[in-house]
Amino acid sequence: MAQKQRVVITGLGAVAPNGIGKEAFWESLIQGRSGIRRITHFDASQFPCQIAGEVADFQPTSYINHQEVKRMSRVSQFAVSAAKMALDDAGLEVTTANARKVGICFGTNAGKMETYEEHPRFLDRGVRAIHPTVMFELSPHGVSSHVAIELGASGVCASVSTGCTAGLDALNWGYLQLSSGRATAMVVGGAEALLSPFAFGSVCASGVLSKRNDAPQEASRPFELHRDGMVLSEGAGAVVLETMSQAMERDARIYGEVLGCITVRDGAELFRCDLSGSDMARVMEIALYQARVPKSCIDYINAHALGLHDYDMAETNAIKAVFGAQAYHIPVSSLKSIIGHPFAAASALQVVASCLTLQCGIIPPTINYDTPDPCCDLDYVPHSARRARVRTVLVHAHGMGGTDSAVVLRKWNPALESPWS
């Protein structure tokens, strides 16, 4: 049996409401600067929620040829841009010699949502009103395909559409390709662009969005007593995964090692979650077991927490169930307090942030944590970033419908042996 390949992260890319590029994204996170504003993409006055995390000042032609930009949906533009940033950050060039060993996997839950706004034209003019490329752009797989084409990668290529966990699930799929020797590098991530009237209205109709329209930057309040819902946002996160042997051979900068990642589905309801947190606890336990990491070694938890009352409580209870008394001594924070919730892109951006935490020794804060909730009583790194010695991070994501995913990342140290040795 072939020896399992070790997998490391060598490149990061971010397109987010609080900043474009890993430097701007990270600086905004550690400063606790919210990216939530009143919606400008369209007239949201008819909706009970009128705020979101829009990606402002995004210029796709900075990363993509003008002609290709015209053919791509906004979500594909986000994904391609983040992927190119990550590849450039990794210092990895895709050539004819290695293209077949470079794979792609992106998570997204919808393709070109802007198309739905054109439905009245279809009703009026019929099939003549439909652009020939709409079929491709509506498919979630169009995102991964655009990334592969733009990067020139001709290795394994897949897409995942698993709700809010899709970014982590794309990483999991890429990790499996590398650890089994099917590729030497993978560009993986998540992207979402749901800020069009129909898509936004669909989420609004579910009743999960905050209505703090007069104070947008204070609206996303994970774990806080007065939280009243999540804030929808858009963006993309991408990472370059490589086999340890290739990364070391080319003397690449390594942000961290992927020790274990897993996804499970235990939920029995589409919108309700088990308040005990037992389902979430199970995926954390499996990820830790797979990574061969003692619970005492987890220095930080990058949480899913999105500001929904029951889900934040369930995640808190899950952490307590897994770590016991130690749970009160592990810093936990939620990026969604700053960037909102860009669905599939959220967990990919959590990985980007966690890699930067490993590199810089700084834990991003949970902002807007003004009044503690007695049911959410852990250390959520309130208000301000914190310097800390962080060597191992647990990243958790949860999707409505009961899908849970987790990944364990370790600060790169060539002196440390593989946990599977």
C-alpha positions as a Markdown table, in Angstrom:
| # | Residue | x | y | z |
|---|---|---|---|---|
| 1 | Met | 0.0 | 0.0 | 0.0 |
| 2 | Ala | 1.4 | 3.4 | -1.0 |
| 3 | Gln | 2.4 | 5.7 | 1.8 |
| 4 | Lys | -0.2 | 8.5 | 2.5 |
| 5 | Gln | 1.1 | 11.9 | 1.3 |
| 6 | Arg | 1.2 | 14.8 | 3.7 |
| 7 | Val | -0.7 | 17.9 | 2.5 |
| 8 | Val | 0.3 | 21.5 | 3.2 |
| 9 | Ile | -1.1 | 24.9 | 2.3 |
| 10 | Thr | 1.1 | 27.2 | 0.3 |
| 11 | Gly | -1.1 | 29.9 | -1.1 |
| 12 | Leu | -4.0 | 32.1 | 0.0 |
| 13 | Gly | -6.5 | 34.3 | -1.9 |
| 14 | Ala | -9.5 | 36.3 | -0.6 |
| 15 | Val | -12.3 | 38.4 | -2.2 |
| 16 | Ala | -14.4 | 39.6 | 0.7 |
| 17 | Pro | -16.7 | 42.4 | 1.9 |
| 18 | Asn | -13.9 | 43.7 | 4.2 |
| 19 | Gly | -11.1 | 43.5 | 1.7 |
| 20 | Ile | -9.7 | 42.1 | -1.5 |
| 21 | Gly | -6.5 | 40.2 | -1.3 |
| 22 | Lys | -5.1 | 38.4 | 1.8 |
| 23 | Glu | -3.4 | 41.5 | 3.2 |
| 24 | Ala | -6.5 | 43.7 | 3.1 |
| 25 | Phe | -8.7 | 40.9 | 4.3 |
| 26 | Trp | -6.4 | 40.1 | 7.2 |
| 27 | Glu | -5.8 | 43.7 | 8.2 |
| 28 | Ser | -9.5 | 44.4 | 8.4 |
| 29 | Leu | -10.1 | 41.2 | 10.4 |
| 30 | Ile | -7.6 | 42.0 | 13.1 |
| 31 | Gln | -8.7 | 45.6 | 13.2 |
| 32 | Gly | -12.3 | 44.4 | 13.6 |
| 33 | Arg | -13.6 | 46.5 | 10.7 |
| 34 | Ser | -17.0 | 45.4 | 9.6 |
| 35 | Gly | -17.7 | 45.0 | 5.9 |
| 36 | Ile | -21.5 | 45.2 | 6.3 |
| 37 | Arg | -23.3 | 48.1 | 4.7 |
| 38 | Arg | -26.7 | 49.0 | 3.3 |
| 39 | Ile | -27.3 | 47.3 | 0.0 |
| 40 | Thr | -26.3 | 49.2 | -3.2 |
| 41 | His | -26.4 | 46.5 | -5.8 |
| 42 | Phe | -30.2 | 46.9 | -6.1 |
| 43 | Asp | -33.1 | 48.6 | -4.5 |
| 44 | Ala | -33.7 | 46.7 | -1.3 |
| 45 | Ser | -36.4 | 49.0 | 0.2 |
| 46 | Gln | -39.1 | 46.3 | -0.4 |
| 47 | Phe | -37.3 | 43.8 | 1.9 |
| 48 | Pro | -37.4 | 43.6 | 5.7 |
| 49 | Cys | -33.6 | 43.2 | 5.6 |
| 50 | Gln | -31.7 | 45.9 | 3.6 |
| 51 | Ile | -28.1 | 45.2 | 4.6 |
| 52 | Ala | -25.4 | 42.8 | 3.3 |
| 53 | Gly | -21.7 | 42.3 | 2.9 |
| 54 | Glu | -21.2 | 43.5 | -0.6 |
| 55 | Val | -17.7 | 43.2 | -2.2 |
| 56 | Ala | -17.0 | 46.9 | -3.0 |
| 57 | Asp | -14.5 | 48.2 | -5.5 |
| 58 | Phe | -14.1 | 44.8 | -7.1 |
| 59 | Gln | -12.4 | 45.1 | -10.5 |
| 60 | Pro | -12.4 | 41.7 | -12.2 |
| 61 | Thr | -10.3 | 43.0 | -15.1 |
| 62 | Ser | -7.4 | 43.3 | -12.6 |
| 63 | Tyr | -7.3 | 39.5 | -12.7 |
| 64 | Ile | -9.2 | 38.4 | -15.8 |
| 65 | Asn | -9.1 | 39.3 | -19.5 |
| 66 | His | -11.8 | 41.8 | -20.4 |
| 67 | Gln | -13.5 | 39.5 | -22.9 |
| 68 | Glu | -13.6 | 36.6 | -20.4 |
| 69 | Val | -15.1 | 38.9 | -17.8 |
| 70 | Lys | -18.0 | 39.6 | -20.0 |
| 71 | Arg | -18.7 | 35.9 | -20.3 |
| 72 | Met | -18.4 | 35.1 | -16.6 |
| 73 | Ser | -21.0 | 35.3 | -13.9 |
| 74 | Arg | -20.1 | 37.4 | -10.8 |
| 75 | Val | -19.6 | 34.3 | -8.7 |
| 76 | Ser | -17.1 | 32.9 | -11.3 |
| 77 | Gln | -15.3 | 36.2 | -11.4 |
| 78 | Phe | -14.9 | 36.0 | -7.6 |
| 79 | Ala | -13.6 | 32.4 | -7.7 |
| 80 | Val | -11.1 | 33.0 | -10.6 |
| 81 | Ser | -9.8 | 36.1 | -8.9 |
| 82 | Ala | -9.3 | 34.4 | -5.5 |
| 83 | Ala | -7.7 | 31.4 | -7.2 |
| 84 | Lys | -5.2 | 33.5 | -9.1 |
| 85 | Met | -4.3 | 35.3 | -6.0 |
| 86 | Ala | -3.7 | 32.0 | -4.2 |
| 87 | Leu | -1.6 | 30.6 | -7.0 |
| 88 | Asp | 0.5 | 33.8 | -7.2 |
| 89 | Asp | 0.9 | 33.7 | -3.4 |
| 90 | Ala | 2.1 | 30.2 | -3.6 |
| 91 | Gly | 4.6 | 31.1 | -6.3 |
| 92 | Leu | 3.4 | 28.1 | -8.2 |
| 93 | Glu | 3.3 | 28.2 | -12.0 |
| 94 | Val | 1.0 | 26.0 | -14.0 |
| 95 | Thr | 2.9 | 24.8 | -17.1 |
| 96 | Thr | 2.4 | 22.2 | -19.8 |
| 97 | Ala | 4.7 | 20.0 | -17.8 |
| 98 | Asn | 2.7 | 20.0 | -14.6 |
| 99 | Ala | -0.8 | 21.0 | -15.7 |
| 100 | Arg | -2.2 | 17.4 | -15.5 |
| 101 | Lys | -1.1 | 17.1 | -11.9 |
| 102 | Val | -2.8 | 20.4 | -10.8 |
| 103 | Gly | -6.5 | 19.9 | -9.9 |
| 104 | Ile | -9.4 | 22.2 | -9.1 |
| 105 | Cys | -12.3 | 22.0 | -6.7 |
| 106 | Phe | -14.6 | 24.9 | -5.7 |
| 107 | Gly | -17.7 | 24.9 | -3.7 |
| 108 | Thr | -20.7 | 27.1 | -4.5 |
| 109 | Asn | -24.5 | 26.8 | -4.1 |
| 110 | Ala | -25.6 | 28.7 | -7.2 |
| 111 | Gly | -24.3 | 29.8 | -10.5 |
| 112 | Lys | -25.3 | 33.0 | -12.2 |
| 113 | Met | -28.2 | 34.2 | -10.0 |
| 114 | Glu | -28.4 | 37.4 | -12.0 |
| 115 | Thr | -30.2 | 35.3 | -14.7 |
| 116 | Tyr | -33.3 | 35.0 | -12.6 |
| 117 | Glu | -33.8 | 38.8 | -12.9 |
| 118 | Glu | -34.1 | 38.3 | -16.6 |
| 119 | His | -37.1 | 36.0 | -16.3 |
| 120 | Pro | -39.6 | 38.7 | -17.4 |
| 121 | Arg | -37.7 | 39.0 | -20.7 |
| 122 | Phe | -38.1 | 35.3 | -21.2 |
| 123 | Leu | -41.8 | 35.4 | -20.6 |
| 124 | Asp | -42.0 | 38.3 | -23.1 |
| 125 | Arg | -39.7 | 37.0 | -25.8 |
| 126 | Gly | -39.3 | 33.3 | -25.2 |
| 127 | Val | -36.1 | 31.4 | -25.9 |
| 128 | Arg | -34.7 | 34.4 | -28.0 |
| 129 | Ala | -34.2 | 36.2 | -24.8 |
| 130 | Ile | -31.8 | 33.6 | -23.4 |
| 131 | His | -28.1 | 34.0 | -24.0 |
| 132 | Pro | -26.4 | 30.9 | -25.3 |
| 133 | Thr | -24.0 | 30.6 | -22.3 |
| 134 | Val | -26.7 | 30.8 | -19.6 |
| 135 | Met | -27.0 | 27.1 | -19.3 |
| 136 | Phe | -23.3 | 26.8 | -18.4 |
| 137 | Glu | -23.3 | 29.8 | -16.1 |
| 138 | Leu | -26.4 | 28.6 | -14.1 |
| 139 | Ser | -24.5 | 25.4 | -13.2 |
| 140 | Pro | -22.5 | 25.5 | -10.0 |
| 141 | His | -19.8 | 23.5 | -11.9 |
| 142 | Gly | -19.3 | 26.4 | -14.2 |
| 143 | Val | -17.3 | 28.0 | -11.4 |
| 144 | Ser | -14.7 | 25.3 | -11.1 |
| 145 | Ser | -14.6 | 25.0 | -14.9 |
| 146 | His | -13.8 | 28.7 | -15.3 |
| 147 | Val | -11.1 | 28.4 | -12.6 |
| 148 | Ala | -9.5 | 25.4 | -14.4 |
| 149 | Ile | -9.6 | 27.2 | -17.8 |
| 150 | Glu | -8.1 | 30.4 | -16.5 |
| 151 | Leu | -5.3 | 28.7 | -14.6 |
| 152 | Gly | -4.6 | 26.2 | -17.3 |
| 153 | Ala | -5.0 | 23.3 | -15.0 |
| 154 | Ser | -6.0 | 20.0 | -16.6 |
| 155 | Gly | -5.9 | 17.7 | -13.7 |
| 156 | Val | -8.8 | 16.4 | -11.6 |
| 157 | Cys | -11.7 | 18.9 | -11.5 |
| 158 | Ala | -14.8 | 18.8 | -9.4 |
| 159 | Ser | -17.4 | 21.0 | -7.7 |
| 160 | Val | -19.3 | 20.7 | -4.4 |
| 161 | Ser | -22.6 | 22.2 | -3.6 |
| 162 | Thr | -23.2 | 21.3 | 0.1 |
| 163 | Gly | -24.5 | 24.6 | 1.5 |
| 164 | Cys | -22.5 | 26.5 | 4.0 |
| 165 | Thr | -19.9 | 23.7 | 4.4 |
| 166 | Ala | -19.0 | 23.7 | 0.7 |
| 167 | Gly | -15.7 | 25.6 | 1.1 |
| 168 | Leu | -14.4 | 23.1 | 3.6 |
| 169 | Asp | -15.8 | 20.2 | 1.6 |
| 170 | Ala | -13.8 | 21.4 | -1.5 |
| 171 | Leu | -10.7 | 21.4 | 0.7 |
| 172 | Asn | -11.5 | 17.9 | 1.9 |
| 173 | Trp | -11.9 | 16.7 | -1.7 |
| 174 | Gly | -8.6 | 18.3 | -2.7 |
| 175 | Tyr | -6.9 | 16.8 | 0.4 |
| 176 | Leu | -8.0 | 13.3 | -0.6 |
| 177 | Gln | -6.7 | 13.7 | -4.2 |
| 178 | Leu | -3.3 | 14.8 | -2.8 |
| 179 | Ser | -3.0 | 12.3 | 0.0 |
| 180 | Ser | -3.8 | 9.5 | -2.3 |
| 181 | Gly | -1.3 | 10.6 | -5.0 |
| 182 | Arg | -3.8 | 11.6 | -7.7 |
| 183 | Ala | -2.4 | 15.2 | -7.9 |
| 184 | Thr | 0.6 | 17.1 | -6.6 |
| 185 | Ala | -1.3 | 20.5 | -6.2 |
| 186 | Met | -4.9 | 21.5 | -5.8 |
| 187 | Val | -6.5 | 24.9 | -6.0 |
| 188 | Val | -9.6 | 24.7 | -3.8 |
| 189 | Gly | -12.0 | 27.1 | -2.3 |
| 190 | Gly | -15.6 | 28.5 | -2.2 |
| 191 | Ala | -17.4 | 31.3 | -3.9 |
| 192 | Glu | -20.8 | 32.9 | -3.7 |
| 193 | Ala | -22.7 | 35.8 | -5.2 |
| 194 | Leu | -26.3 | 35.8 | -4.0 |
| 195 | Leu | -26.8 | 39.6 | -3.8 |
| 196 | Ser | -29.4 | 39.9 | -6.6 |
| 197 | Pro | -33.1 | 40.6 | -5.9 |
| 198 | Phe | -34.5 | 37.1 | -6.3 |
| 199 | Ala | -31.7 | 35.3 | -4.5 |
| 200 | Phe | -31.6 | 37.8 | -1.7 |
| 201 | Gly | -35.3 | 37.8 | -1.5 |
| 202 | Ser | -35.3 | 34.0 | -1.2 |
| 203 | Val | -33.0 | 34.1 | 1.8 |
| 204 | Cys | -35.0 | 37.0 | 3.3 |
| 205 | Ala | -38.2 | 35.0 | 3.0 |
| 206 | Ser | -36.8 | 32.3 | 5.2 |
| 207 | Gly | -36.7 | 34.7 | 8.1 |
| 208 | Val | -33.0 | 34.2 | 9.0 |
| 209 | Leu | -31.7 | 37.6 | 8.2 |
| 210 | Ser | -31.0 | 40.4 | 10.7 |
| 211 | Lys | -33.3 | 43.5 | 10.5 |
| 212 | Arg | -30.8 | 46.0 | 12.1 |
| 213 | Asn | -31.0 | 48.2 | 8.9 |
| 214 | Asp | -30.2 | 51.4 | 10.8 |
| 215 | Ala | -26.9 | 50.0 | 12.2 |
| 216 | Pro | -25.5 | 47.7 | 9.5 |
| 217 | Gln | -22.0 | 47.3 | 11.1 |
| 218 | Glu | -23.6 | 46.2 | 14.4 |
| 219 | Ala | -26.0 | 43.7 | 12.8 |
| 220 | Ser | -23.9 | 40.5 | 12.8 |
| 221 | Arg | -23.6 | 39.5 | 16.4 |
| 222 | Pro | -22.6 | 35.8 | 16.8 |
| 223 | Phe | -23.0 | 34.4 | 20.3 |
| 224 | Glu | -24.3 | 37.8 | 21.6 |
| 225 | Leu | -27.5 | 37.9 | 23.7 |
| 226 | His | -29.4 | 40.3 | 21.3 |
| 227 | Arg | -28.5 | 38.6 | 18.0 |
| 228 | Asp | -31.5 | 38.7 | 15.7 |
| 229 | Gly | -30.2 | 36.8 | 12.6 |
| 230 | Met | -27.4 | 36.5 | 10.1 |
| 231 | Val | -26.2 | 39.0 | 7.5 |
| 232 | Leu | -25.9 | 37.6 | 3.9 |
| 233 | Ser | -22.7 | 38.5 | 2.0 |
| 234 | Glu | -20.7 | 37.5 | -1.1 |
| 235 | Gly | -17.1 | 36.7 | -2.0 |
| 236 | Ala | -14.6 | 33.9 | -2.4 |
| 237 | Gly | -11.7 | 32.3 | -0.6 |
| 238 | Ala | -9.1 | 30.0 | -2.2 |
| 239 | Val | -6.1 | 28.1 | -1.0 |
| 240 | Val | -3.4 | 26.1 | -2.8 |
| 241 | Leu | -2.8 | 22.7 | -1.4 |
| 242 | Glu | 0.4 | 20.8 | -2.2 |
| 243 | Thr | 2.0 | 17.5 | -1.3 |
| 244 | Met | 4.6 | 18.2 | 1.4 |
| 245 | Ser | 7.3 | 16.7 | -0.8 |
| 246 | Gln | 6.6 | 19.0 | -3.8 |
| 247 | Ala | 6.3 | 22.1 | -1.5 |
| 248 | Met | 9.6 | 21.3 | 0.2 |
| 249 | Glu | 11.3 | 20.5 | -3.1 |
| 250 | Arg | 10.5 | 24.0 | -4.5 |
| 251 | Asp | 11.2 | 25.7 | -1.1 |
| 252 | Ala | 7.7 | 27.1 | -0.9 |
| 253 | Arg | 6.4 | 29.1 | 2.0 |
| 254 | Ile | 4.1 | 26.8 | 4.0 |
| 255 | Tyr | 1.3 | 28.3 | 6.1 |
| 256 | Gly | 0.2 | 25.1 | 7.7 |
| 257 | Glu | -0.4 | 21.3 | 7.3 |
| 258 | Val | -3.8 | 19.8 | 6.9 |
| 259 | Leu | -4.0 | 17.0 | 9.5 |
| 260 | Gly | -7.5 | 15.9 | 9.0 |
| 261 | Cys | -10.8 | 17.0 | 7.5 |
| 262 | Ile | -14.2 | 15.4 | 7.4 |
| 263 | Thr | -17.9 | 16.0 | 6.5 |
| 264 | Val | -20.9 | 14.2 | 8.0 |
| 265 | Arg | -24.6 | 14.6 | 7.7 |
| 266 | Asp | -26.7 | 13.8 | 10.8 |
| 267 | Gly | -29.5 | 16.4 | 10.8 |
| 268 | Ala | -33.1 | 15.4 | 10.5 |
| 269 | Glu | -34.5 | 18.9 | 9.8 |
| 270 | Leu | -33.8 | 21.5 | 7.1 |
| 271 | Phe | -33.9 | 24.5 | 9.4 |
| 272 | Arg | -33.8 | 23.3 | 12.9 |
| 273 | Cys | -30.7 | 22.1 | 14.7 |
| 274 | Asp | -30.1 | 19.9 | 17.7 |
| 275 | Leu | -29.6 | 22.4 | 20.6 |
| 276 | Ser | -27.5 | 19.9 | 22.5 |
| 277 | Gly | -24.8 | 20.2 | 19.7 |
| 278 | Ser | -24.3 | 16.4 | 19.5 |
| 279 | Asp | -24.3 | 16.4 | 15.7 |
| 280 | Met | -21.7 | 19.2 | 15.6 |
| 281 | Ala | -19.7 | 17.5 | 18.3 |
| 282 | Arg | -19.5 | 14.3 | 16.3 |
| 283 | Val | -17.8 | 16.0 | 13.3 |
| 284 | Met | -15.3 | 17.7 | 15.6 |
| 285 | Glu | -14.5 | 14.4 | 17.3 |
| 286 | Ile | -14.0 | 12.6 | 14.0 |
| 287 | Ala | -11.7 | 15.4 | 12.6 |
| 288 | Leu | -9.6 | 15.3 | 15.8 |
| 289 | Tyr | -9.4 | 11.5 | 15.6 |
| 290 | Gln | -8.5 | 11.5 | 11.9 |
| 291 | Ala | -5.8 | 14.2 | 12.6 |
| 292 | Arg | -4.4 | 12.1 | 15.6 |
| 293 | Val | -4.4 | 15.3 | 17.6 |
| 294 | Pro | -5.0 | 15.3 | 21.3 |
| 295 | Lys | -7.8 | 17.7 | 22.3 |
| 296 | Ser | -5.4 | 19.5 | 24.6 |
| 297 | Cys | -3.4 | 20.6 | 21.6 |
| 298 | Ile | -6.2 | 22.7 | 20.1 |
| 299 | Asp | -5.2 | 26.4 | 20.6 |
| 300 | Tyr | -8.0 | 28.1 | 18.7 |
| 301 | Ile | -11.4 | 27.3 | 17.2 |
| 302 | Asn | -12.5 | 29.2 | 14.1 |
| 303 | Ala | -16.3 | 28.8 | 14.5 |
| 304 | His | -19.1 | 28.7 | 12.0 |
| 305 | Ala | -21.2 | 31.0 | 14.3 |
| 306 | Leu | -23.4 | 33.2 | 12.1 |
| 307 | Gly | -25.7 | 35.0 | 14.6 |
| 308 | Leu | -28.7 | 32.6 | 14.6 |
| 309 | His | -29.9 | 32.0 | 18.2 |
| 310 | Asp | -30.2 | 28.2 | 18.1 |
| 311 | Tyr | -27.2 | 27.5 | 15.9 |
| 312 | Asp | -24.8 | 29.6 | 18.0 |
| 313 | Met | -26.0 | 27.8 | 21.1 |
| 314 | Ala | -25.7 | 24.4 | 19.5 |
| 315 | Glu | -22.1 | 25.1 | 18.4 |
| 316 | Thr | -21.2 | 26.3 | 21.9 |
| 317 | Asn | -22.7 | 23.1 | 23.4 |
| 318 | Ala | -20.8 | 21.0 | 20.8 |
| 319 | Ile | -17.5 | 22.6 | 21.8 |
| 320 | Lys | -18.3 | 21.9 | 25.5 |
| 321 | Ala | -19.2 | 18.3 | 24.7 |
| 322 | Val | -15.9 | 17.7 | 22.9 |
| 323 | Phe | -13.5 | 19.6 | 25.1 |
| 324 | Gly | -15.2 | 19.5 | 28.5 |
| 325 | Ala | -13.7 | 21.9 | 31.0 |
| 326 | Gln | -10.9 | 22.8 | 28.5 |
| 327 | Ala | -13.6 | 24.5 | 26.3 |
| 328 | Tyr | -13.5 | 27.5 | 28.6 |
| 329 | His | -9.8 | 28.0 | 27.9 |
| 330 | Ile | -9.8 | 27.8 | 24.1 |
| 331 | Pro | -10.3 | 31.0 | 22.2 |
| 332 | Val | -13.3 | 30.8 | 19.8 |
| 333 | Ser | -14.1 | 33.5 | 17.3 |
| 334 | Ser | -16.5 | 34.1 | 14.3 |
| 335 | Leu | -15.4 | 36.0 | 11.2 |
| 336 | Lys | -19.1 | 36.4 | 10.3 |
| 337 | Ser | -19.3 | 39.2 | 12.8 |
| 338 | Ile | -17.1 | 41.1 | 10.4 |
| 339 | Ile | -17.8 | 39.7 | 6.9 |
| 340 | Gly | -21.3 | 38.4 | 7.2 |
| 341 | His | -22.2 | 35.0 | 5.8 |
| 342 | Pro | -21.2 | 34.3 | 2.2 |
| 343 | Phe | -22.4 | 30.7 | 2.3 |
| 344 | Ala | -20.0 | 28.5 | 0.4 |
| 345 | Ala | -17.2 | 31.1 | 0.6 |
| 346 | Ala | -17.5 | 31.5 | 4.3 |
| 347 | Ser | -15.6 | 28.3 | 5.3 |
| 348 | Ala | -13.0 | 28.9 | 2.6 |
| 349 | Leu | -12.3 | 32.3 | 4.1 |
| 350 | Gln | -12.2 | 30.7 | 7.6 |
| 351 | Val | -9.3 | 28.5 | 6.3 |
| 352 | Val | -7.5 | 31.6 | 4.8 |
| 353 | Ala | -7.9 | 33.4 | 8.2 |
| 354 | Ser | -6.8 | 30.4 | 10.2 |
| 355 | Cys | -3.6 | 30.0 | 8.1 |
| 356 | Leu | -2.8 | 33.7 | 8.8 |
| 357 | Thr | -3.5 | 33.1 | 12.5 |
| 358 | Leu | -1.0 | 30.3 | 12.4 |
| 359 | Gln | 1.5 | 32.5 | 10.6 |
| 360 | Cys | 1.1 | 35.7 | 12.6 |
| 361 | Gly | 0.0 | 34.5 | 16.0 |
| 362 | Ile | -3.0 | 36.8 | 16.1 |
| 363 | Ile | -6.6 | 35.6 | 16.6 |
| 364 | Pro | -9.3 | 37.7 | 14.9 |
| 365 | Pro | -12.0 | 39.0 | 17.2 |
| 366 | Thr | -15.8 | 38.5 | 17.4 |
| 367 | Ile | -17.1 | 42.0 | 17.2 |
| 368 | Asn | -20.5 | 43.3 | 18.4 |
| 369 | Tyr | -20.2 | 41.0 | 21.4 |
| 370 | Asp | -21.8 | 43.6 | 23.8 |
| 371 | Thr | -24.0 | 41.6 | 26.1 |
| 372 | Pro | -23.0 | 38.0 | 26.8 |
| 373 | Asp | -25.6 | 35.3 | 26.3 |
| 374 | Pro | -25.7 | 33.0 | 29.5 |
| 375 | Cys | -26.1 | 30.1 | 27.1 |
| 376 | Cys | -23.0 | 31.0 | 25.1 |
| 377 | Asp | -20.4 | 31.4 | 27.8 |
| 378 | Leu | -17.1 | 30.6 | 26.1 |
| 379 | Asp | -14.1 | 32.8 | 25.3 |
| 380 | Tyr | -15.2 | 34.4 | 22.0 |
| 381 | Val | -12.3 | 36.9 | 21.8 |
| 382 | Pro | -14.7 | 39.9 | 22.1 |
| 383 | His | -14.1 | 43.2 | 20.4 |
| 384 | Ser | -10.3 | 43.1 | 19.8 |
| 385 | Ala | -7.8 | 40.7 | 18.2 |
| 386 | Arg | -5.6 | 38.8 | 20.5 |
| 387 | Arg | -1.9 | 37.8 | 20.3 |
| 388 | Ala | -1.5 | 34.1 | 21.2 |
| 389 | Arg | 0.7 | 31.2 | 20.6 |
| 390 | Val | -1.4 | 29.2 | 18.1 |
| 391 | Arg | 0.0 | 25.9 | 16.7 |
| 392 | Thr | -3.2 | 23.9 | 16.0 |
| 393 | Val | -6.5 | 25.2 | 14.8 |
| 394 | Leu | -9.9 | 23.5 | 14.5 |
| 395 | Val | -12.1 | 25.1 | 11.8 |
| 396 | His | -15.8 | 24.2 | 11.9 |
| 397 | Ala | -18.7 | 24.8 | 9.4 |
| 398 | His | -22.3 | 23.9 | 9.6 |
| 399 | Gly | -25.0 | 23.9 | 6.9 |
| 400 | Met | -28.8 | 24.1 | 7.3 |
| 401 | Gly | -30.1 | 20.6 | 6.6 |
| 402 | Gly | -27.6 | 19.0 | 9.0 |
| 403 | Thr | -24.3 | 18.9 | 7.1 |
| 404 | Asp | -21.3 | 19.5 | 9.3 |
| 405 | Ser | -17.6 | 19.8 | 8.3 |
| 406 | Ala | -14.4 | 20.3 | 10.2 |
| 407 | Val | -10.7 | 20.6 | 9.4 |
| 408 | Val | -7.6 | 20.5 | 11.7 |
| 409 | Leu | -4.7 | 22.7 | 10.7 |
| 410 | Arg | -1.2 | 22.7 | 12.2 |
| 411 | Lys | 1.5 | 25.3 | 12.1 |
| 412 | Trp | 4.2 | 24.1 | 9.7 |
| 413 | Asn | 7.2 | 22.6 | 11.5 |
| 414 | Pro | 9.4 | 20.4 | 9.4 |
| 415 | Ala | 10.7 | 18.8 | 12.6 |
| 416 | Leu | 7.3 | 17.3 | 13.4 |
| 417 | Glu | 6.5 | 13.9 | 12.1 |
| 418 | Ser | 3.4 | 12.9 | 10.3 |
| 419 | Pro | 0.6 | 12.0 | 12.8 |
| 420 | Trp | 0.1 | 8.8 | 10.8 |
| 421 | Ser | 3.7 | 7.6 | 11.2 |
